[in-house]
Amino acid sequence: MKIHKNDKVKILKGKDRGKDGIIDRVFPKGEKVVIAGINLFKRHMKPRAEGQKGQIVEVPRPLPVANVALICPKCHMVTRAGYLLEKGKKVRVCKKCKMEI
């Protein structure tokens, strides 16, 4: 996957379309990402200990990678990532400004 943890992305599809966020977790096998504060769903939690109350918690759910687009930290535009070899290392680069991500 060309999108990694701590990358800034823009949501392209779904109920949160147009919002920006930073990736918290990446699931390469399922090609999904979890973004902080995006795609929140409510989950009803039972009380765990005696005397504790049940509660409703908002939990972020994974989004498909195809529904998000990378935002370049240099040019601040929505872009795709490419790869170049620099000094024997594989480096991600912005397709628009050609700078290292």
Buried (B, 14 or more C-beta within 10 A) or exposed (E): EEBEEEBBBBBBEEEBEEBBBBBBEBEEEEEBBBBEEBBBEEEEEEEEEEEEEEEEEEEBEBBEBEBBBBBBEBEEBBBEBEEEEEEEEEEBBBEEBEEEB
